[in-house]
């Protein structure tokens, strides 16, 4: 370990880039090496950490985000299987990670208080996510169909939760004519929609379970149009000009407009409002 130099590490990650690895993946390699050397120092195997002398790649330009439009969402729901549909609805209405959704148990779903307790998280921190009307209806339907398994989403042949839905998800996207969409992008879509509707960044961070608000701030770019309108509202107006204001009452009344829940209390009062 004492023979490894910063130059060797630079050459190593350059080789990985040439192999087709991304800069973010190379940074994960670097982080792992850094931890290994720090452990080695504590155990007196070596005296220094060469990774400290190598600058990590900037990942700002490597973040790939694909936001699902409402039109694409409708097409996706029409073409996906009955098994996949509730999983997609859970992803779009909770922002939970794929593993968190697939390992979700009924004991984590609190129907009385309408919230989900997310236990096995990436940062090992417990968090709670409210259940909105759309998801509440879907979960009730799912529970009525099969309440035998402790898991919400499971393989009927094995009785165990699905490990992945990649094949079915890609097939549904292909049938819907949707390109470049990953399952994780549904989490991006959830966060972006919240920001666009004016939800404060701290609340978004809590719902996503991010350890730092810096990670959540990547979604604030989606609010550029709102900021543009805010600045334009300051311009001087003449007699023929129409002042730029917030959305009118009629606009706020449209489906999906800020401050309005898209559906009623689904399955309880007005099932006809269910969007899918």
N, C-alpha and C positions, 0 to 999 in steps of 0.2 A: 504493500500500500504506500510505502514511503517513496516508491519510484514513480508514482503517478503524478503528472504535472498538469497545470492548467492548459498547456498547449495540447497535451494528449486528449484532454476532455473536449477542447475545441474541435480537434480532428474527429473525435468520436461522433459528436453531434452533427458535424458537417457530413459525415458518412451516412448518418441516419436520414438527413434531409435528402441526400442523393438517392437513398433507397425509396423515398416517397413518403416518409414520415412528415407530419406537420410540425410547425414551430411549437404549438401547444404541447404536442406529444413529447418533443425534445425537452421541453421545460419540465415535464413530469419525470423524465429520466434524470434530469439534473437535480430535481428536488429529492428524488430517491437516493441518489449518490451523496448529496449533501447530508442527508440524515444518516446514512451509513458511515460516513467519515466522522460525523459528530459522535456517533456511538463508539467508533473505534478510538477516538481521542479520550473518551471517558474511560474506556477499558485499557488505556495505555498501549494500544497497538501502534499508534502513530501520533505525531505532535501537531500536525497542521491539516487544514481542510482546503485542498486546491480548488474546490468548487466555489469557494468564497471569492476567488479572483476571476471568475468567469461570469460575465453579465448575462442574465436570462434574456431570452427573446421577448420582445413586446408582442402581446397577444391581441392588441386592440384591433388589428386588421385581419386577424385569423378567426374572429368570432363569426360563425355562420348562423344567421338567424333567418328563418323563413316563417313569416306570419300568415296564418290561414285566414283567408277572407270569409265573410259570411256566406257568400255565394258558393265558395268551395266547400265550406262546412256542410251546407245543405246537400251538395252532390255526394260528399263523402258518406254522410249518414244514409243516403239512399242506396249506395252501392256496397256498403260494408255488411258483414255477416251479423246475424243476431247475437252471436257470441262477442264480437268485437265492438258492437255499437255501445253498450253500456260502459265499456272501458274507455272509449273515446269521450263519451259524455262526462265521465268522472275526471278525465284529464283536462278537458276544456273548462270545467267548472270548479276545479280545485287547484289546478297548477301543480298537483303532486307529481313526483318523479315516477317513472315506469315501475321500478321495483317496489315503491311504496304502494302503488295501486294494485299490482298483481299479488302482493302479499297481504292485502287488506282483509281483515276478518270482521265478522258481524259484531264481535264484542267491542270493536273500535268505533262502531257506528251508533251514535246516540240519537235515536229518533225523537225522543221527548224534547231534548234541547236543540235538536237539529244541528249536530256538529260531528266531525270526524276527529278522532284522536290518532294522530300520526306518531307511531312509536319508533319503528326501525328507520331512523333518518340518517342522512349522510353525515351529519355532524353530531349524531347521538343526542340531539336535543328534542324533547317532546314538544309538539305544537298541536294546536287545534284549528280546524278549518270549518267555518260555518257551511251548512248544506243549504244551497239555494233551492228555489222551487223546482227548477228543471231537474236537478239531481235528486231531489226528494221524491219526485214522482217516479223516476227511473229506479231508485233503490227499493221503493215500495213494490214496484212491479217485479223486480228481481227477487225479492224476498218471498213474494207470493208464488212465484214459479218454482223455486227450489230453496227451501230453508234447511236442507239436510246437512250440507257441508258447513264447517266453520269459516270457510273462505267464500268471498263474494264471487271471485272469478277463478274457476278451477277446471281442470281437465276431467271430464266425466269418466274417462277410462282409468285414470290413476287416482282420482280423488284429491290430487295435489294441485297447488296453484300453478298457473302457466309460468314457464321460465322466460318465455319471450313471445311476442306477437308479431315479429318482424315480417314473416312470410304473409300472413293474413293482411297486415297493414299495407304492405307494398302492393298486394293484389287489389285491395280496395282503392288505393290511390290511382292505380293504373286504370281501373274501370271508370273512375271519376274524372280521368284526364288531368290529374294533379301531379305536377312534377316537382322534384327537389324538396319534398316534405319528409322530415324525419319525425318519429314519435315524440322526441324531445321538443320539437318545435311547437307542440300543443301547449307545453308549459310556457314557452315564449309568448304564444298567442294569448294565453290567460293573463300574463303579466302586462303585456302591451295594451290589451283591452281595458284593464283596470286603470292604467295610467291615462289612457285617452278619455276615460270617463271622469277624470279628476281625482282619483283616489290618491291620497298622499303616499309618498315613497316609503315611509316607515311602515305603513300598514301593508303595502305590497311586500316588503322585506319579511315581515312576520308571517304572511301567508305562504311565501315561497320557502321560508326556513333558511334564508341566507345568513351566514355567520357575520357578514359585514355588509353595510349599506352600500359600500363601493361597488359590490357585485350587482346589486339591484339597480344602481344608477345607469346601467347600460340600457335600460328600457326607457329612460327619459327622452331619448331621441325621438320616440314615437309621438311625442307631444309637441313637435316642432310647429305643426299647423296651428295648434291652439295658441302657442306663443306668438306666432306671426299675426294672428287676429288680434291678440291683446295689444301688440305694438301699433298695429294699424288703427286701432280705436283712438289713438292719441292724435291722429292727424287733424288738421283744421278742416272744418266743413263749411261749405258755402250754402247758399239758399237751395241750390239744385242738388247738393250732395246729401246722401243718406248716411247718417252717422253709423259707424260700425259698432254694433252692440253685441251682447250675448245673444244666444239663440232665442227666438221668439217663443211665446207660449205654445203656438201651434207646432213648432219644430220640436219642442221638448215633448210634445205628445206623441211624436212618431215612435214606432217600435225601435228599441235599441238606443234611443237618445239618452244622454247623460241624466242621471237622477231618476230613471224609470226602470222598474223591474220588467223584464221582457214577458214574463208570464204571471198568471195568478197563482194561487196556492194549488198547484197541479195535483190532480187526483182527488182533491178534496172539494173544490168549489167549481172550477171551470176547466175540465180536462181538454176542451177544444182548443185551448191556447197553447197546448204542448207543441213546440216548434218542429218536432221530428215526426 
